[in-house]
Amino acid sequence: MIEITSTPMIIVAILGTVGVLLPVINIARKEHGSSLFYGIITLGALFASIGYVICQIIKNNVAPAAIFTEDILADDTFGSFFAIAMLIVSIFTTVGSLNYMRKKSHPAVYFSLILLSTIGMVLIAYSTDLVMLFVAWELMSIPTYVLAGFMKKDPSSNEAALKYFLFGALSSAIIIYGISIAYGLAGSTNIGDVIQTFATIDSEMLPLALLAIGMFVAGFGFKMGLVPFHMWLPDTYEGAPPTISALLAAGTKKAGFAAALRIIVMGSIALSLDWTFALGVIAVMTMTVGNIAAIMQKNLARILAYSSIGHAGYILIGLAIAPYTAIGIQGSLFHILNHAVMKGAAFIAVAGIVVTLASSHLDKIKGLGRSMPITSLGIVISLLALAGVPPLNGFWSKLILFGAALDAGAVAPWAPWLAIAGVLNSALSLAYYGWIIRKMYFEGETEKRVKEPVSVVAVMIFSIIFMVGIGVYPDPIIQFAETAVPNLAVTP
């Protein structure tokens, strides 16, 4: 059942209508039109959507976070939390694209695909049915396959799209396999029904239930960029248009975590607490591989790509300790919202550098602090926030995650090691973040100031205010994340 007046359906109506109309308007005008024209229309739809979600939260018209519901879409705080994060990323992507898409062909199709992908991301956040979840997953993924290869005359863009599509198709097949097993065991595709069935499953059927959860981990792990499902990610983020890399790194990755929280964590609680140890191992592997690989890169986009893998490991800490403390999930949600802004701002800055300097290689950003001061400041604040340097927002979400892992040590002796691994990896990340800052401010002496893209400057200003503001006063977001934590109790 779906209520037409529910938050997800209003968002679908707004974004879907505009997304379909943009190509129609393009055909009616008998010209490609300017990126500014279609971008402003797209921004109007995105701002209307995020404004509606925020108004519903302020009016308390959103239900508490729910897992066990008969509806296929839950109009709850959990979904609204992710919807806000992903709509912010889509706004960043659209604003950054105003300059990037200037003088490029087919802007109407480009912005339409962004809106359609955003619909899929939002529906994933609200989905409480496996079939609905898969439909939303494909609605999110298919437009991004096209967007990754949008610059079809660029070989690297074509390579990015091909790798992304192949791994994406594989992950979709794995998810479908997991859904079929879950349906066969539970006789229902409702996530709550499946979890309750898993909680009372016979020992003979337990291997199949574990296999279903394993399929979900693998399928969603692809989009989340977890090790060892991360192989596609660096090449795709480097070859895709940098604005689309922002959408992938800060947006679709969060949708993968929304699906994981709805299914994997709840399923692991219903089946066996020991399953969470495997998630802990994956978390340590993911953050370590991501940070070590990032040190060896020479391209800013690839560094940010591997950094994104590392942060997937930090977020996974909260999922691994979910059965032992709700604060873990709260920390994951807080870091998801923070990461959406931090990583989105960093990739939009890369888009500005590419537009202005036609390269994102580290050797080309020498003296960037003098030639593009606002963009450089945005990158510095983003990198320091990603590293967890106080008093920026990334410090608080990491503190909650690592503190929750330490608290869980009373029940799970291995949990404090997650906190130790997280702290060490955060320190390790300062090596390549500091390298980038050094290139921008302490190398190059002849660079003159150039005109920075206005749209990129706008994103940088908002991001700096957000990262510093939440770092100084994080209570509102922490409380919002607390209300968005689902009830983990499984009632057979």
N, C-alpha and C positions, 0 to 999 in steps of 0.2 A: 504494500500500500504506500502511496505517495501523496502527501498533501500539497496541493498546488500552491498554497500560501507559505510553504516551508522555506527556510533560508536557502537550501541548495537549489530548489526549483526556481526561486526568484533570480538567483545568480545565473542559472542556466538560461533563463528567459532573456536576461539583459545581455549576457555575453554572446549567447547563441544567435540572437536576433542581429546584433551588430556584426558578428563574425560572418554571417551569411550575406548581410547586405553590402559589406565592403566590396566584394567582387562584382556584385550587381551594379553598384554605383559606378565602379570602374568601367563596366561595359556600357552603361548608359551615357557616360561622359565621352565615350569613344576615344579615350586617351589614358595613359598610365597614371596621370596625375602626380602630385608631389607627395613625398613621404610625410611632410608636415601636415597636409590635409588629412590623410588617412590615420596618421599617428594621433592627432588631436581627437578624432572620433573614437579611436581605440582607447585612449586615456580616459575619455568621458565615461565609457562603459566600465572600465576597471575601477575608476574612482566611485562611480555609482554603486558598484558591487561591494567594495570594501566599506563604503559609508553605510550601506544597508546592514551589513554584518555587525559593524560596531554599534549602530543604533539598536539593533535587536539585543545585543549584549547589555547595553546601558539600560534598556527597558526591562531587562530580566525576562525576555521572551524566549530565551534559549534554555533547553532542558539540561540537567546535569549530564556529565559525561556518561555514556551508556554503551555497554557491549551487548547485553542481553535484551533485545527488542525484536518485535515481530515485523517491524517495518524494514524495507530494504535500504532506506536512507534515514539516519538518525539525526534530527535537527538538535544537536547537542553542543556543549562547550568544547569538547574534544575536536569535532569537525570544524567549529568556528575558529579555534586556535590555529589549526593548520591552514584554513582558508585565508585568514589574515596574512600569515607568513607567505603563502604562495601568491596571493594577489599583490603583495608588496614587491616580490621578485618580478612579477609580470609588468608592474608599473615601471620598475627600474629598467627592464629590458626594452619596453616601449619607448621610454624617454631617451635611453641611450641610442636607440635605433633612429631617432629623428635626424641625427647627424650622419650616422653610419649608412643609412639607406639613401641619403641624398645623392641624386644623379644615378641611382641604381634602378633597374627595371622591376616591374611587378610589385610595387609597395603594397597595393591593396591585398594581394594574395599573402604577402609576408605577414602583415598585421592580422589578417584573418586567421592564419594558422596559429599565431600566438594566442589569440582568443580561444580558439577551439582546443588547443592544448591546455589552456588554463581551466577550461570547463572540466576536462578529464581529471586534472589535479585536484580540483575542488570536490568533485564527486567521489574520488578515492577517499578523501578525508571523511566524508559523511557516510560512506558505504558500510552497511552491516549485513550484506548478502554477498556470497562469493561470486555469483554470476554478475551482479551489479558491479562488484569490484573489478572483475575482469573486463567488462565492457568499458568502464571508466579508464582502466589501465591502457587499453588499446586506443581510446579516444585521446589520451594524453600522449601516447608514444608515437602514433602514426604521423601527426603533424610535425613532431620534432625530427623524425627521419628526414622529412622534406627540408625542414629549416636547416639542419646540419649541412646539407648539400646544396643550399640555396645559391651559393656562388658557383654555378655549374661549370664555369670556365676555369675555375681554380682547381688544379689536380688534388691539392691537399684537402679541399672541401669535399670533393667527390670521395676521396679515400675515407674521410671522417664519416660521411653518411653511410658508405658501404659497410664499414666495420660496425657502426652503431646499429644498422638495420639487421645485420646477421646475428649479432649477439642479442639484440632485442627480440628477434623472432624466436631464437632458442629459449630465451627466458620466458616468453609467452607460452611456448609449448610446455615448458617445465611447470609453470603455474597451472595450466589446464590439467596436466597430469595429476598435480596435487589436489585440485578441485574435484576431479573425478573419483579419486580415492576417498576423499572426505565425504562426498555425496554417497558413495557406496556403503560407507560405514554408518553414516548418520541418517541417510534417507532424506536429507534436507540440505539446502545450500545456505540456510541462515547461519551466520557465524556463531551466534549464541547457542543454537541447537547443536552445531558441530562440536563446540567446546564442551557442552554438557555431556554429549555422548562420549567424547574422549575421556571425560572424568570418571566414567563408570564402565569403560570398555573391558571386555574379557581379555585375559592374558594371551589367548590365541590370536586375537586381532591386534594386539599391541604393536607388533612389528609394522603392520600396515599403517597404523596411526603415526608412528614415528617416521615412516617413509613419507607420509603426506606432509608432516611438518618440515622434514628435510627438503622436500620439493619447494615448499614456500620459502624457506631460508635461501635456497639457491636462486629461485626466480626473482624474489624481491631483492636479494643481495646484489644482483646484477645492477639494478637501478640505484641502489644505495652505494655502490662502489666498494663493497666489502671484498677483502682478500679471501679466496682466490678468484673472485668474479669481477676483477677490476681491469682486466687486460685491455679492454676497448677504450677505457676512459681517457688516458692521456692523449692518445692520437686524435680522438674525437674532439676533445676540448681545444686542442691546438689547431686542428684543421677547420672546425666549424667557425662561422662568424662569431667574433668575441661576445657580441650581445646574446647570441644563442647559447654560447658556453655559460653565460651567466644564468640563463633560464634552466639549463641542464644541471649545473652545479648547485645552484641555490634553490631551484624550484622542484624539478622532477625527482631529485634526490630526496627531498622532504616528503614527497608523495610516497616514495618507497618506504620511508620510516612510518608514515601514517598507516600503510597497509600492514607493516610488520607489527606495529603495536596492537592493531586490531586482531591479528591472527596468530603470529608466531609466539608472542609473549603469553597470550591467554592460553594458547594450545600447550605451551611448555609447562605452564602452571597446572593445567588439567592433567597432563600425562605424568610428569616426573620433575621434581625440583632439580635432579641431577642434570637435566638437559641444559640448564642455565650455565653450567660450567663450560659447555661447548661454545655457547655464545661469548663467554668471557675469553676463551682462547682465541676466537675469531676477532674479538675486539682488540686484543693485544697485538695479534698478527697484523691487523689492518692499520692501526696507528703507527706501528713500527715500520712496516714496509713503505707506507705512504711518506713518512718523514725522511727515511733514509734515501729513498729514490729521489725525493725532491732536491736533496743536496747536490745531486749529480747533474741537474738539468741546467741548460743555458738559455732556455726560452721562458719568458715570464708566464705565458699561458700554461706551459707544461708544469712549471713549479706550482702554480695555483691548483692545477689538476691533481697533482700528487698530494698537495696540502689538503685538498678536499677529501681524498681517500683517508688521510690521517684523521680528519675530524669525524668521519663516519665511525671510526673506531672509538673516539671519545663518546659519541652519542650512544653507541652500542653498550657502553658500560652500564648506563641506566637500564637498558633492556635486560642485561644479564643478571642484575641484582633485583629485578622487579619483584620476585616472589618474597624477598626478604625485607624490603623497605619501599614504600610508595614514593619516598623522596628521590629515589633513583629515576623513576619515570618523570617526576617533576623537573629534575635537573636536565634530563634528555630533552623535554619539551622546551625548556628555557634556552638550551643551547641550540636547538633547531631554529627557533626564531632569531636568536642572535646571529647564527651562522648564515641564515638567509640574507640578512642585511650586510654582514661583513664580507661574505664571499660575493654576493651580488654587486656590491660597490667596487670590489677589487676587479672583477671582470669587466664592469662598465668602464672603469679607468683604463683597462687594457684596450677596450674599444676606442676610447678617446686617443690613446697613444697610437694605435694603428691608423686611425683617420688622419692624425697630424703628422706622424713620422713614418708611416707605412711599414712598421716593423715592431715586434715585441721582443726582439732578441735583447739579452742583457747588455750587450755592447752598445746598443742603440739608445739605452736609457741613461747613459752617463750624463750627468749635469741636468737631469730632468727637473730637479728641484728649482733650477733657475729658469729653464725654458717653459715649464708648465707647473707653476707653484701650487695652484689649487688642486690639480689632479694628483700631484706628488704628495701633498698633505693628506688627501683622501686615501691614497695607497698606504702611506705610513700608519695612519690611524687604524686602517683595516688590518694591516699585518700585525700591529702590536695587539689589537683586540683578538685576533685569531690566536696569537701566542698566549693570551691570557694575562697580559700585563695590566696591573691596576693603574688608574681607576676606570678602566674601560669595561664595556659590558661582558666581553668574553671571560674576564676574570671571575665574575660571579657565577656564571653557569658552570664553568670548570670547577670552581670551589664547591658548588653543590654536588656535582657529579662525584668528585673525588672524596668529599666528605661522606656521601652516602655509601660509597664503597668501603670506607673505613668502618662506618657504623655496622655494615652488614657482616663484618668479620666475626662478630659474636656467634652468628649462625652458620656462615659460610667461610671457613678459614682461608680460602683462596681469594676472597673478595678484596682484602687490602692490597694484594699484589696488583690489582687493576689500577688502584689509585697511584701506586708507586710507578707503574708503567706509564700512566697518564702524565705524571709530573715530569718524568725523565724525557718523555717524548715532547712535551711542551718546551722543555729546555732545549732539546735538540732542534726544534723548529726555529728557535731564535737564530740558529746558525745561518739558514738560508734567508730568513726574513731580514736579518741584519745585513747580509750580503747585498740584497736588493736596495736597502736604504743607503748603504755605502755607495753603491753605483750612482744613485740619484743625487746624493748630496756631497760626496767627498771625492768624486772623480769627474773629469771634464772641467775645463776652465773657460772655454770660448763660446759656450752656448748662449744664445740670446733668447729672450722671451718670445714665444710665439702665441698666436691667438688660440685659446683653448675652446673646444666645442661647448656652446652654452648649455646644451642638454646634459653633457657629462658633468659640467660644473654644478648644475642643479642637483644631480644625484649625489655628488660628493658633499655638498653642503648639508643636504638632508641626512646623509649617512653619518657624517661627523657629529651632527647634533644628536642623532639617535645613539650612537655608540658612546659618546661622552655623557649624554644625559642619563641613559640607563645605567652607565657605570657609576655615576654619582648618586642616583636615586633609583635602585632596581626594584623596590618593593611592589609597584603596580604590576610589572610583568611577572614577578615571582608569584604573586597572589593569583594572577590570571592563569599561570601554568598549573598552580595547585588545584584550581577549580576544574581544569581540563583533564586531570588524571582520572582515568576510568576506575570504577570499582572492580578490583581484581578477584573478588570472592566468586568461586564457582560453586553453584548449588546443584548437586546431582539430582 
